[in-house]
């Protein structure tokens, strides 16, 4: 959940994600939030290999650029035979 906690409207003009297996959805941009308003941003993780994976979400706003660190661990599919 992204919240506008300031005293002026917050405009999010772009959202980007980095890192293998990460994706974002759920927020139509550009988006303006008045003080106290919220919006949902969904971050998905669908790893292609087992092991640690890092990434980040970057939100470009009229106030600053916000970076959110991501980390996850992919598990092997197992099975075999």
N, C-alpha and C positions, 0 to 999 in steps of 0.2 A: 504494500500500500504506500503510495506517494502522497504526502500531506503538504499543503501550503501552510506553513507555520508563521509566515511573516505578516507584515501589515499592508502589503500591496499584492496585487495579482501576480501569480507566477506563471510564466509561459514556458512550456517545455517544447522546444522546436525539433529536437532529434533525440533518438535513443539508439545506441549501438551496443552490440555484444561482441566480446572477443573470447576465444577459447574453443577448443575442439569439443563438440558435443553440446554446446550451450545454444539456446535460442530464446527469443523474447516475443511476446504477443500480448494482446489485450488492451493496448492503448493506442487510440487513433491520434496521430500528431499532425499539425501542431495542436496543443491542448493548453487551455488557460484555466488555472484554478484560482478562485478567489480565496482570501484568507480563511482558513478553517476547512476548505474543501479537500476531498481526497479523490484519488483515482487508483485503480488496480493495474499493476503490471505483472504479468506472469513470466517467470523464468523457468525454462525447461532444461533438463539435462538428459541427453540420450547418448551415452558414451559409445565409442566405436571399438575401444580396447579396454582391457582391465588395467587398473592402476589409478594413481592420482591425476586429477585434471584441474587446472586453475583457469580462471578467466575473469572477466569484469563486465559490468554494465556501466555505460557512460550516458548520462543525461545532460544534454545541452539546454540551459535555461537562460532567461533574461537576467538572472542574478549571478550565476556562475555555472561551471561544469561540475557535476557531481559524479564521482566514481564509486562504484560498489564492487567490492572484491567477491569473487565466487570461488568455491572449491567443492570438489566432489570426488568420489571414488567409483570407478567402473568395476563391475564384478564380471568374472568370466561366466560364460553361459553354462559351463559344466557339461554334464552328460557324457557322451562318448560312446565307446563300444567298438 
